[in-house]
């Protein structure tokens, strides 16, 4: 579905924005939440449908609440 793909891309852009706000590389973020750098790259490019556990790990590593992680996503 095109709408689903758009959401994944928006989510990926949000992760990238929050990561860059911390001046972290994809590898840095991966190390903080125990995910591989290539997985982080896939998320940021909208190629990964992230599990709830990994969403929680990303939010914790990026020091945002789950609701903040999804701010302004449709």
PDB file of N, CA, C and O in Angstrom:
ATOM      1  N   UNK A   1       0.834  -1.195   0.000  1.00  0.00           N
ATOM      2  CA  UNK A   1       0.000   0.000   0.000  1.00  0.00           C
ATOM      3  C   UNK A   1       0.872   1.249   0.000  1.00  0.00           C
ATOM      4  O   UNK A   1       1.842   1.337   0.752  1.00  0.00           O
ATOM      5  N   UNK A   2       0.532   2.180  -0.820  1.00  0.00           N
ATOM      6  CA  UNK A   2       1.312   3.416  -0.927  1.00  0.00           C
ATOM      7  C   UNK A   2       1.277   4.198   0.384  1.00  0.00           C
ATOM      8  O   UNK A   2       2.289   4.764   0.797  1.00  0.00           O
ATOM      9  N   UNK A   3       0.124   4.232   1.034  1.00  0.00           N
ATOM     10  CA  UNK A   3       0.001   4.983   2.282  1.00  0.00           C
ATOM     11  C   UNK A   3       0.932   4.424   3.351  1.00  0.00           C
ATOM     12  O   UNK A   3       1.548   5.181   4.101  1.00  0.00           O
ATOM     13  N   UNK A   4       1.034   3.094   3.420  1.00  0.00           N
ATOM     14  CA  UNK A   4       1.931   2.468   4.387  1.00  0.00           C
ATOM     15  C   UNK A   4       3.381   2.841   4.101  1.00  0.00           C
ATOM     16  O   UNK A   4       4.147   3.132   5.020  1.00  0.00           O
ATOM     17  N   UNK A   5       3.752   2.832   2.826  1.00  0.00           N
ATOM     18  CA  UNK A   5       5.120   3.187   2.440  1.00  0.00           C
ATOM     19  C   UNK A   5       5.408   4.635   2.819  1.00  0.00           C
ATOM     20  O   UNK A   5       6.500   4.941   3.296  1.00  0.00           O
ATOM     21  N   UNK A   6       4.454   5.519   2.617  1.00  0.00           N
ATOM     22  CA  UNK A   6       4.631   6.926   2.987  1.00  0.00           C
ATOM     23  C   UNK A   6       4.858   7.069   4.486  1.00  0.00           C
ATOM     24  O   UNK A   6       5.699   7.858   4.918  1.00  0.00           O
ATOM     25  N   UNK A   7       4.107   6.304   5.281  1.00  0.00           N
ATOM     26  CA  UNK A   7       4.257   6.376   6.730  1.00  0.00           C
ATOM     27  C   UNK A   7       5.645   5.912   7.152  1.00  0.00           C
ATOM     28  O   UNK A   7       6.269   6.532   8.014  1.00  0.00           O
ATOM     29  N   UNK A   8       6.135   4.828   6.554  1.00  0.00           N
ATOM     30  CA  UNK A   8       7.469   4.330   6.883  1.00  0.00           C
ATOM     31  C   UNK A   8       8.541   5.361   6.525  1.00  0.00           C
ATOM     32  O   UNK A   8       9.517   5.527   7.257  1.00  0.00           O
ATOM     33  N   UNK A   9       8.360   6.039   5.416  1.00  0.00           N
ATOM     34  CA  UNK A   9       9.315   7.082   5.009  1.00  0.00           C
ATOM     35  C   UNK A   9       9.270   8.248   5.994  1.00  0.00           C
ATOM     36  O   UNK A   9      10.317   8.761   6.389  1.00  0.00           O
ATOM     37  N   UNK A  10       8.072   8.672   6.396  1.00  0.00           N
ATOM     38  CA  UNK A  10       7.935   9.758   7.374  1.00  0.00           C
ATOM     39  C   UNK A  10       8.573   9.371   8.706  1.00  0.00           C
ATOM     40  O   UNK A  10       9.267  10.175   9.329  1.00  0.00           O
ATOM     41  N   UNK A  11       8.332   8.137   9.136  1.00  0.00           N
ATOM     42  CA  UNK A  11       8.916   7.665  10.392  1.00  0.00           C
ATOM     43  C   UNK A  11      10.436   7.665  10.288  1.00  0.00           C
ATOM     44  O   UNK A  11      11.120   8.085  11.221  1.00  0.00           O
ATOM     45  N   UNK A  12      10.963   7.203   9.177  1.00  0.00           N
ATOM     46  CA  UNK A  12      12.407   7.195   8.967  1.00  0.00           C
ATOM     47  C   UNK A  12      13.009   8.581   9.012  1.00  0.00           C
ATOM     48  O   UNK A  12      14.082   8.781   9.583  1.00  0.00           O
ATOM     49  N   UNK A  13      12.322   9.541   8.412  1.00  0.00           N
ATOM     50  CA  UNK A  13      12.802  10.931   8.449  1.00  0.00           C
ATOM     51  C   UNK A  13      12.792  11.462   9.875  1.00  0.00           C
ATOM     52  O   UNK A  13      13.677  12.225  10.263  1.00  0.00           O
ATOM     53  N   UNK A  14      11.796  11.061  10.656  1.00  0.00           N
ATOM     54  CA  UNK A  14      11.722  11.494  12.050  1.00  0.00           C
ATOM     55  C   UNK A  14      12.893  10.926  12.851  1.00  0.00           C
ATOM     56  O   UNK A  14      13.514  11.637  13.641  1.00  0.00           O
ATOM     57  N   UNK A  15      13.193   9.641  12.642  1.00  0.00           N
ATOM     58  CA  UNK A  15      14.327   9.018  13.334  1.00  0.00           C
ATOM     59  C   UNK A  15      15.617   9.725  12.945  1.00  0.00           C
ATOM     60  O   UNK A  15      16.437  10.038  13.809  1.00  0.00           O
ATOM     61  N   UNK A  16      15.805   9.980  11.656  1.00  0.00           N
ATOM     62  CA  UNK A  16      17.020  10.663  11.185  1.00  0.00           C
ATOM     63  C   UNK A  16      17.144  12.051  11.819  1.00  0.00           C
ATOM     64  O   UNK A  16      18.227  12.446  12.251  1.00  0.00           O
ATOM     65  N   UNK A  17      16.047  12.777  11.872  1.00  0.00           N
ATOM     66  CA  UNK A  17      16.060  14.115  12.459  1.00  0.00           C
ATOM     67  C   UNK A  17      16.463  14.076  13.930  1.00  0.00           C
ATOM     68  O   UNK A  17      17.298  14.865  14.373  1.00  0.00           O
ATOM     69  N   UNK A  18      15.869  13.158  14.679  1.00  0.00           N
ATOM     70  CA  UNK A  18      16.190  13.041  16.102  1.00  0.00           C
ATOM     71  C   UNK A  18      17.629  12.577  16.310  1.00  0.00           C
ATOM     72  O   UNK A  18      18.303  13.020  17.240  1.00  0.00           O
ATOM     73  N   UNK A  19      18.090  11.690  15.446  1.00  0.00           N
ATOM     74  CA  UNK A  19      19.483  11.217  15.538  1.00  0.00           C
ATOM     75  C   UNK A  19      20.450  12.362  15.270  1.00  0.00           C
ATOM     76  O   UNK A  19      21.427  12.541  15.996  1.00  0.00           O
ATOM     77  N   UNK A  20      20.178  13.127  14.239  1.00  0.00           N
ATOM     78  CA  UNK A  20      21.074  14.240  13.892  1.00  0.00           C
ATOM     79  C   UNK A  20      21.056  15.319  14.965  1.00  0.00           C
ATOM     80  O   UNK A  20      22.060  15.996  15.188  1.00  0.00           O
ATOM     81  N   UNK A  21      19.923  15.478  15.625  1.00  0.00           N
ATOM     82  CA  UNK A  21      19.826  16.448  16.722  1.00  0.00           C
ATOM     83  C   UNK A  21      20.825  16.117  17.824  1.00  0.00           C
ATOM     84  O   UNK A  21      21.312  17.009  18.518  1.00  0.00           O
ATOM     85  N   UNK A  22      21.129  14.824  17.981  1.00  0.00           N
ATOM     86  CA  UNK A  22      22.111  14.385  18.973  1.00  0.00           C
ATOM     87  C   UNK A  22      23.518  14.318  18.385  1.00  0.00           C
ATOM     88  O   UNK A  22      24.464  13.940  19.077  1.00  0.00           O
ATOM     89  N   UNK A  23      23.658  14.681  17.115  1.00  0.00           N
ATOM     90  CA  UNK A  23      24.947  14.614  16.405  1.00  0.00           C
ATOM     91  C   UNK A  23      25.522  13.201  16.398  1.00  0.00           C
ATOM     92  O   UNK A  23      26.731  13.013  16.530  1.00  0.00           O
ATOM     93  N   UNK A  24      24.645  12.212  16.244  1.00  0.00           N
ATOM     94  CA  UNK A  24      25.050  10.814  16.219  1.00  0.00           C
ATOM     95  C   UNK A  24      25.075  10.302  14.787  1.00  0.00           C
ATOM     96  O   UNK A  24      24.304  10.750  13.938  1.00  0.00           O
ATOM     97  N   UNK A  25      25.970   9.361  14.534  1.00  0.00           N
ATOM     98  CA  UNK A  25      25.949   8.605  13.286  1.00  0.00           C
ATOM     99  C   UNK A  25      24.904   7.498  13.431  1.00  0.00           C
ATOM    100  O   UNK A  25      24.385   7.257  14.521  1.00  0.00           O
ATOM    101  N   UNK A  26      24.607   6.836  12.327  1.00  0.00           N
ATOM    102  CA  UNK A  26      23.716   5.684  12.408  1.00  0.00           C
ATOM    103  C   UNK A  26      24.330   4.608  13.296  1.00  0.00           C
ATOM    104  O   UNK A  26      23.624   3.924  14.037  1.00  0.00           O
ATOM    105  N   UNK A  27      25.628   4.467  13.216  1.00  0.00           N
ATOM    106  CA  UNK A  27      26.308   3.480  14.052  1.00  0.00           C
ATOM    107  C   UNK A  27      26.163   3.832  15.531  1.00  0.00           C
ATOM    108  O   UNK A  27      25.923   2.952  16.358  1.00  0.00           O
ATOM    109  N   UNK A  28      26.306   5.115  15.868  1.00  0.00           N
ATOM    110  CA  UNK A  28      26.133   5.549  17.264  1.00  0.00           C
ATOM    111  C   UNK A  28      24.749   5.176  17.774  1.00  0.00           C
ATOM    112  O   UNK A  28      24.609   4.625  18.866  1.00  0.00           O
ATOM    113  N   UNK A  29      23.730   5.478  16.982  1.00  0.00           N
ATOM    114  CA  UNK A  29      22.361   5.163  17.392  1.00  0.00           C
ATOM    115  C   UNK A  29      22.195   3.656  17.544  1.00  0.00           C
ATOM    116  O   UNK A  29      21.600   3.185  18.513  1.00  0.00           O
ATOM    117  N   UNK A  30      22.717   2.909  16.589  1.00  0.00           N
ATOM    118  CA  UNK A  30      22.627   1.461  16.667  1.00  0.00           C
ATOM    119  C   UNK A  30      23.255   0.908  17.932  1.00  0.00           C
ATOM    120  O   UNK A  30      22.704   0.009  18.566  1.00  0.00           O
ATOM    121  N   UNK A  31      24.397   1.443  18.294  1.00  0.00           N
ATOM    122  CA  UNK A  31      25.066   0.997  19.523  1.00  0.00           C
ATOM    123  C   UNK A  31      24.242   1.326  20.752  1.00  0.00           C
ATOM    124  O   UNK A  31      24.183   0.534  21.693  1.00  0.00           O
ATOM    125  N   UNK A  32      23.605   2.490  20.753  1.00  0.00           N
ATOM    126  CA  UNK A  32      22.794   2.912  21.903  1.00  0.00           C
ATOM    127  C   UNK A  32      21.554   2.047  22.097  1.00  0.00           C
ATOM    128  O   UNK A  32      21.105   1.855  23.227  1.00  0.00           O
ATOM    129  N   UNK A  33      20.998   1.524  21.010  1.00  0.00           N
ATOM    130  CA  UNK A  33      19.764   0.739  21.153  1.00  0.00           C
ATOM    131  C   UNK A  33      19.942  -0.711  20.714  1.00  0.00           C
ATOM    132  O   UNK A  33      18.964  -1.430  20.513  1.00  0.00           O
ATOM    133  N   UNK A  34      21.198  -1.136  20.567  1.00  0.00           N
ATOM    134  CA  UNK A  34      21.522  -2.527  20.256  1.00  0.00           C
ATOM    135  C   UNK A  34      20.899  -2.992  18.940  1.00  0.00           C
ATOM    136  O   UNK A  34      20.351  -4.091  18.851  1.00  0.00           O
ATOM    137  N   UNK A  35      20.993  -2.138  17.927  1.00  0.00           N
ATOM    138  CA  UNK A  35      20.535  -2.463  16.577  1.00  0.00           C
ATOM    139  C   UNK A  35      21.687  -2.229  15.605  1.00  0.00           C
ATOM    140  O   UNK A  35      22.512  -1.340  15.819  1.00  0.00           O
ATOM    141  N   UNK A  36      21.744  -3.007  14.562  1.00  0.00           N
ATOM    142  CA  UNK A  36      22.808  -2.875  13.578  1.00  0.00           C
ATOM    143  C   UNK A  36      22.657  -1.581  12.781  1.00  0.00           C
ATOM    144  O   UNK A  36      21.543  -1.119  12.536  1.00  0.00           O
ATOM    145  N   UNK A  37      23.781  -1.006  12.381  1.00  0.00           N
ATOM    146  CA  UNK A  37      23.777   0.235  11.600  1.00  0.00           C
ATOM    147  C   UNK A  37      22.986   0.067  10.304  1.00  0.00           C
ATOM    148  O   UNK A  37      22.303   0.997   9.877  1.00  0.00           O
ATOM    149  N   UNK A  38      23.069  -1.099   9.678  1.00  0.00           N
ATOM    150  CA  UNK A  38      22.330  -1.303   8.427  1.00  0.00           C
ATOM    151  C   UNK A  38      20.822  -1.336   8.679  1.00  0.00           C
ATOM    152  O   UNK A  38      20.038  -0.944   7.815  1.00  0.00           O
ATOM    153  N   UNK A  39      20.419  -1.801   9.856  1.00  0.00           N
ATOM    154  CA  UNK A  39      19.004  -1.782  10.227  1.00  0.00           C
ATOM    155  C   UNK A  39      18.543  -0.335  10.424  1.00  0.00           C
ATOM    156  O   UNK A  39      17.466   0.044   9.963  1.00  0.00           O
ATOM    157  N   UNK A  40      19.355   0.468  11.107  1.00  0.00           N
ATOM    158  CA  UNK A  40      19.039   1.896  11.290  1.00  0.00           C
ATOM    159  C   UNK A  40      18.909   2.569   9.926  1.00  0.00           C
ATOM    160  O   UNK A  40      17.982   3.347   9.703  1.00  0.00           O
ATOM    161  N   UNK A  41      19.831   2.272   9.018  1.00  0.00           N
ATOM    162  CA  UNK A  41      19.772   2.831   7.673  1.00  0.00           C
ATOM    163  C   UNK A  41      18.465   2.458   6.978  1.00  0.00           C
ATOM    164  O   UNK A  41      17.828   3.299   6.343  1.00  0.00           O
ATOM    165  N   UNK A  42      18.075   1.198   7.102  1.00  0.00           N
ATOM    166  CA  UNK A  42      16.820   0.752   6.504  1.00  0.00           C
ATOM    167  C   UNK A  42      15.609   1.468   7.079  1.00  0.00           C
ATOM    168  O   UNK A  42      14.670   1.790   6.351  1.00  0.00           O
ATOM    169  N   UNK A  43      15.628   1.717   8.381  1.00  0.00           N
ATOM    170  CA  UNK A  43      14.539   2.468   9.019  1.00  0.00           C
ATOM    171  C   UNK A  43      14.481   3.874   8.439  1.00  0.00           C
ATOM    172  O   UNK A  43      13.418   4.348   8.039  1.00  0.00           O
ATOM    173  N   UNK A  44      15.625   4.530   8.397  1.00  0.00           N
ATOM    174  CA  UNK A  44      15.672   5.925   7.942  1.00  0.00           C
ATOM    175  C   UNK A  44      15.289   6.073   6.471  1.00  0.00           C
ATOM    176  O   UNK A  44      14.821   7.134   6.058  1.00  0.00           O
ATOM    177  N   UNK A  45      15.481   5.032   5.690  1.00  0.00           N
ATOM    178  CA  UNK A  45      15.103   5.076   4.277  1.00  0.00           C
ATOM    179  C   UNK A  45      13.676   4.589   4.047  1.00  0.00           C
ATOM    180  O   UNK A  45      13.213   4.551   2.907  1.00  0.00           O
ATOM    181  N   UNK A  46      12.974   4.216   5.117  1.00  0.00           N
ATOM    182  CA  UNK A  46      11.593   3.761   4.996  1.00  0.00           C
ATOM    183  C   UNK A  46      11.481   2.349   4.459  1.00  0.00           C
ATOM    184  O   UNK A  46      10.443   1.977   3.912  1.00  0.00           O
ATOM    185  N   UNK A  47      12.522   1.565   4.604  1.00  0.00           N
ATOM    186  CA  UNK A  47      12.541   0.193   4.089  1.00  0.00           C
ATOM    187  C   UNK A  47      12.231  -0.849   5.156  1.00  0.00           C
ATOM    188  O   UNK A  47      12.071  -2.026   4.834  1.00  0.00           O
ATOM    189  N   UNK A  48      12.144  -0.444   6.406  1.00  0.00           N
ATOM    190  CA  UNK A  48      11.908  -1.377   7.516  1.00  0.00           C
ATOM    191  C   UNK A  48      10.607  -1.036   8.226  1.00  0.00           C
ATOM    192  O   UNK A  48      10.320   0.129   8.503  1.00  0.00           O
ATOM    193  N   UNK A  49       9.827  -2.071   8.514  1.00  0.00           N
ATOM    194  CA  UNK A  49       8.637  -1.933   9.341  1.00  0.00           C
ATOM    195  C   UNK A  49       9.064  -2.343  10.749  1.00  0.00           C
ATOM    196  O   UNK A  49       9.175  -3.532  11.046  1.00  0.00           O
ATOM    197  N   UNK A  50       9.295  -1.382  11.591  1.00  0.00           N
ATOM    198  CA  UNK A  50       9.964  -1.566  12.872  1.00  0.00           C
ATOM    199  C   UNK A  50       9.011  -2.181  13.908  1.00  0.00           C
ATOM    200  O   UNK A  50       7.845  -1.799  13.996  1.00  0.00           O
ATOM    201  N   UNK A  51       9.525  -3.133  14.685  1.00  0.00           N
ATOM    202  CA  UNK A  51       8.720  -3.769  15.732  1.00  0.00           C
ATOM    203  C   UNK A  51       8.518  -2.802  16.900  1.00  0.00           C
ATOM    204  O   UNK A  51       9.247  -1.821  17.047  1.00  0.00           O
ATOM    205  N   UNK A  52       7.528  -3.097  17.713  1.00  0.00           N
ATOM    206  CA  UNK A  52       7.254  -2.265  18.886  1.00  0.00           C
ATOM    207  C   UNK A  52       8.444  -2.229  19.845  1.00  0.00           C
ATOM    208  O   UNK A  52       8.747  -1.181  20.415  1.00  0.00           O
ATOM    209  N   UNK A  53       9.111  -3.351  20.024  1.00  0.00           N
ATOM    210  CA  UNK A  53      10.264  -3.392  20.926  1.00  0.00           C
ATOM    211  C   UNK A  53      11.383  -2.485  20.411  1.00  0.00           C
ATOM    212  O   UNK A  53      12.029  -1.787  21.193  1.00  0.00           O
ATOM    213  N   UNK A  54      11.605  -2.496  19.115  1.00  0.00           N
ATOM    214  CA  UNK A  54      12.650  -1.646  18.554  1.00  0.00           C
ATOM    215  C   UNK A  54      12.250  -0.176  18.562  1.00  0.00           C
ATOM    216  O   UNK A  54      13.105   0.697  18.711  1.00  0.00           O
ATOM    217  N   UNK A  55      10.971   0.104  18.405  1.00  0.00           N
ATOM    218  CA  UNK A  55      10.488   1.485  18.509  1.00  0.00           C
ATOM    219  C   UNK A  55      10.754   2.011  19.915  1.00  0.00           C
ATOM    220  O   UNK A  55      11.217   3.138  20.090  1.00  0.00           O
ATOM    221  N   UNK A  56      10.458   1.188  20.905  1.00  0.00           N
ATOM    222  CA  UNK A  56      10.718   1.598  22.289  1.00  0.00           C
ATOM    223  C   UNK A  56      12.215   1.813  22.519  1.00  0.00           C
ATOM    224  O   UNK A  56      12.602   2.782  23.173  1.00  0.00           O
ATOM    225  N   UNK A  57      13.051   0.933  21.996  1.00  0.00           N
ATOM    226  CA  UNK A  57      14.506   1.072  22.146  1.00  0.00           C
ATOM    227  C   UNK A  57      15.003   2.346  21.468  1.00  0.00           C
ATOM    228  O   UNK A  57      15.865   3.037  22.011  1.00  0.00           O
ATOM    229  N   UNK A  58      14.472   2.662  20.296  1.00  0.00           N
ATOM    230  CA  UNK A  58      14.862   3.890  19.592  1.00  0.00           C
ATOM    231  C   UNK A  58      14.467   5.124  20.404  1.00  0.00           C
ATOM    232  O   UNK A  58      15.260   6.054  20.553  1.00  0.00           O
ATOM    233  N   UNK A  59      13.245   5.128  20.925  1.00  0.00           N
ATOM    234  CA  UNK A  59      12.777   6.274  21.719  1.00  0.00           C
ATOM    235  C   UNK A  59      13.652   6.468  22.948  1.00  0.00           C
ATOM    236  O   UNK A  59      14.027   7.594  23.272  1.00  0.00           O
ATOM    237  N   UNK A  60      13.977   5.386  23.629  1.00  0.00           N
ATOM    238  CA  UNK A  60      14.820   5.489  24.823  1.00  0.00           C
ATOM    239  C   UNK A  60      16.208   6.010  24.463  1.00  0.00           C
ATOM    240  O   UNK A  60      16.741   6.883  25.147  1.00  0.00           O
ATOM    241  N   UNK A  61      16.787   5.484  23.402  1.00  0.00           N
ATOM    242  CA  UNK A  61      18.125   5.921  22.994  1.00  0.00           C
ATOM    243  C   UNK A  61      18.125   7.386  22.581  1.00  0.00           C
ATOM    244  O   UNK A  61      19.076   8.115  22.862  1.00  0.00           O
ATOM    245  N   UNK A  62      17.056   7.818  21.914  1.00  0.00           N
ATOM    246  CA  UNK A  62      16.964   9.199  21.441  1.00  0.00           C
ATOM    247  C   UNK A  62      16.443  10.149  22.522  1.00  0.00           C
ATOM    248  O   UNK A  62      16.339  11.356  22.307  1.00  0.00           O
ATOM    249  N   UNK A  63      16.118   9.582  23.685  1.00  0.00           N
ATOM    250  CA  UNK A  63      15.635  10.345  24.837  1.00  0.00           C
ATOM    251  C   UNK A  63      14.381  11.161  24.535  1.00  0.00           C
ATOM    252  O   UNK A  63      14.290  12.348  24.847  1.00  0.00           O
ATOM    253  N   UNK A  64      13.406  10.468  23.906  1.00  0.00           N
ATOM    254  CA  UNK A  64      12.091  11.048  23.662  1.00  0.00           C
ATOM    255  C   UNK A  64      11.041  10.047  24.114  1.00  0.00           C
ATOM    256  O   UNK A  64      11.312   8.850  24.207  1.00  0.00           O
ATOM    257  N   UNK A  65       9.854  10.536  24.393  1.00  0.00           N
ATOM    258  CA  UNK A  65       8.750   9.638  24.712  1.00  0.00           C
ATOM    259  C   UNK A  65       8.254   9.000  23.418  1.00  0.00           C
ATOM    260  O   UNK A  65       8.565   9.457  22.318  1.00  0.00           O
ATOM    261  N   UNK A  66       7.482   7.944  23.578  1.00  0.00           N
ATOM    262  CA  UNK A  66       6.910   7.311  22.389  1.00  0.00           C
ATOM    263  C   UNK A  66       6.013   8.286  21.633  1.00  0.00           C
ATOM    264  O   UNK A  66       6.031   8.320  20.402  1.00  0.00           O
ATOM    265  N   UNK A  67       5.235   9.070  22.356  1.00  0.00           N
ATOM    266  CA  UNK A  67       4.368  10.030  21.670  1.00  0.00           C
ATOM    267  C   UNK A  67       5.185  11.094  20.939  1.00  0.00           C
ATOM    268  O   UNK A  67       4.807  11.513  19.845  1.00  0.00           O
ATOM    269  N   UNK A  68       6.290  11.536  21.522  1.00  0.00           N
ATOM    270  CA  UNK A  68       7.155  12.500  20.835  1.00  0.00           C
ATOM    271  C   UNK A  68       7.776  11.894  19.580  1.00  0.00           C
ATOM    272  O   UNK A  68       7.983  12.589  18.586  1.00  0.00           O
ATOM    273  N   UNK A  69       8.066  10.614  19.629  1.00  0.00           N
ATOM    274  CA  UNK A  69       8.645   9.934  18.477  1.00  0.00           C
ATOM    275  C   UNK A  69       7.699   9.995  17.283  1.00  0.00           C
ATOM    276  O   UNK A  69       8.137  10.079  16.136  1.00  0.00           O
ATOM    277  N   UNK A  70       6.396   9.952  17.564  1.00  0.00           N
ATOM    278  CA  UNK A  70       5.396   9.951  16.492  1.00  0.00           C
ATOM    279  C   UNK A  70       4.777  11.318  16.224  1.00  0.00           C
ATOM    280  O   UNK A  70       3.832  11.424  15.442  1.00  0.00           O
ATOM    281  N   UNK A  71       5.294  12.361  16.861  1.00  0.00           N
ATOM    282  CA  UNK A  71       4.758  13.705  16.624  1.00  0.00           C
ATOM    283  C   UNK A  71       4.765  14.050  15.139  1.00  0.00           C
ATOM    284  O   UNK A  71       5.753  13.836  14.437  1.00  0.00           O
ATOM    285  N   UNK A  72       3.657  14.580  14.689  1.00  0.00           N
ATOM    286  CA  UNK A  72       3.493  15.080  13.318  1.00  0.00           C
ATOM    287  C   UNK A  72       3.550  14.011  12.242  1.00  0.00           C
ATOM    288  O   UNK A  72       3.757  14.336  11.073  1.00  0.00           O
ATOM    289  N   UNK A  73       3.371  12.735  12.604  1.00  0.00           N
ATOM    290  CA  UNK A  73       3.281  11.675  11.611  1.00  0.00           C
ATOM    291  C   UNK A  73       1.814  11.369  11.377  1.00  0.00           C
ATOM    292  O   UNK A  73       1.018  11.359  12.316  1.00  0.00           O
ATOM    293  N   UNK A  74       1.456  11.121  10.133  1.00  0.00           N
ATOM    294  CA  UNK A  74       0.056  10.819   9.796  1.00  0.00           C
ATOM    295  C   UNK A  74      -0.134   9.343   9.614  1.00  0.00           C
ATOM    296  O   UNK A  74      -1.244   8.895   9.327  1.00  0.00           O
TER     297      UNK A  74
END
